[in-house]
């Protein structure tokens, strides 16, 4: 038995962790642009990275530490992705870390970056943050702001987990990412801290499982930016371990943040869950659900609040999965819009479906009727604001 | 030796074919909405259809005739795709054809439809066209207009091919389709007629080869609408056959029309050729080129005339193909924007690349430097007009 309780204020709740954010002038508007997360003891660390072939320099830098290592320091900058910068990009990180105050005792320091591709880091500018940071601050909020790029709002979460007879631990995270992710390839970064006593050998598996139902449900496999990163740091300071409780809390954290990313979709106004039921295989369910969440015609129909289920059917048919016209059933929330018996949308159903689409979030449920597997992907509408944001991102 | 010469006026140039278009009120603005193409003798016919699992009723109706058959009549309507209409949708076509004047002697009549998914055909309305048509007219232009949906302009082409020592034949076509096709799943239809003496057994192969380098280069394999159709009718009336000459003329026709579709991209202002060179395999070259032509971030950067090559690199990296940061070279027309030696875009190159992007059409050339295969896909920008058109297509 365990209880999961929400807490205010992100990473600050987790024992042994400190964080903060400052402005060094990477963002022209004077907002925070460099963040740190550190721990007063060494932490086990696990990370899931982008599958993009052009992995950014910070990811290649991380991988130099090998499969299993411990760390006590993460530095994060926005506005510059340090991607497509070659071996120099990795060397720049080493040079930057050589400027860290020795009093920090940074062991295996980790860097993470987000922003424009193709420019070297401004080492001097970023190193200014080392003088500005209060390394003993617990200011998750400032860190969450510093990692934002096109985000409209900060993303953080903290949970307390009470495990009967064992005690309690915490899981918290900050995150950045706006929208769609795929196909827009916008970067998402997520830093999770915990004081649960996570066994070293379980970190990666638990993180992968949680990412599969959350961040991967908002992006198509293999189609990710150069910098995407989900990282979990465990200080073990609570001394408490319960795999079921931790796994559930971790999934709650990642699912919540993934949906926050969708809700913050570049220019989007609606969050839509695309649930595919009774598919022949889990892979096919995923393929169809993700095809729906990525279809431009579906996204623009959602923007236009047009219950044009033909675009849903056509996208499923085009996704290459097993499906049949005479077993497909489509609902918008509880409103039946298509079944083999009811092919044309009557005025009453159309009005009801239109009312569903006016909501800020709703479900489009496609029952394929050919098997027993299901998957839900999350997406948002695509409107004029998306075009405006992305036509001129760099300037 | 042979010469290919352009002619005015579409299908009208090909011996033995008649065509026309009328308005029966499917389009509320009174424009032509039903077309016919007929031949005064039986023609061999070949067709390439959508790979969408939910094939529209007219495609299933066509396939009932079997692999090899002859026909002398095609009927085409816009505004209603007759897709997701079940077995009734196919029966509706039979009922419609039963109303054709018997004087036509229509043999194995073919139907083709484009428009909204999920509504039965209005048989009575469409049958009105049988009274309005002049079945002896040669009015390719009226037919081309009748098959338009969101197209901004009509698409037709006609070629005369002179083959030394053999004589001459004609290839002509009308076509509809606007934009992107994929991922927007807008329908494309193309009807090609010829009086070349095409051997029955060559029709499908020649048509597939031509489609691969044209219509398939503007859409991702397998991700097509419910109705996509490319059809070739051969009256053989010239008595002339030369495979090389015919193949080249057919490829010219299909490539021209495919580019016309891109140029007519819903709301688009620019046509861009995405050339991927020196890929490890042809499949990988296609995959990368199509990923580029379909990337929202690339399309919006083109709309914004922003030479942000990082989005090009990131999309290639995300496409899952073999590529290396230290062998990639990217040009915008002749302007080098990225090479392993030149990572950051200097002011001069940026200005030059920006000037290229101001053109109505240009090339983005990605040399992967890992093999010897290449492919060119075609795409367009994505701007506000695309959103406006597709947010409210039905009404």
Interface residues (C-beta under 8 A of the other chain):
Chain A: X51 X52 X53 X54 X55 X81 X83 X84 X85 X86 X88 X116 X117 X118 X119 X120 X180 X183 X184 X185 X186 X222 X223 X224 X225 X226 X294 X295 X296 X297 X300 X301 X303 X304 X306 X308 X309 X310 X311 X313 X314 X315 X316 X317 X318 X319 X320 X321 X322 X323 X325 X326 X338 X340 X343 X344 X345 X382 X383 X384 X386 X387 X388 X390 X391 X392 X393 X394 X395
Chain B: X51 X52 X53 X54 X55 X81 X83 X84 X85 X86 X88 X116 X117 X118 X119 X120 X180 X183 X184 X185 X186 X222 X223 X224 X225 X226 X294 X295 X296 X297 X300 X301 X303 X304 X306 X308 X309 X310 X311 X313 X314 X315 X316 X317 X318 X319 X320 X321 X322 X323 X325 X326 X338 X340 X343 X344 X345 X382 X383 X384 X386 X387 X388 X390 X391 X392 X393 X394 X395
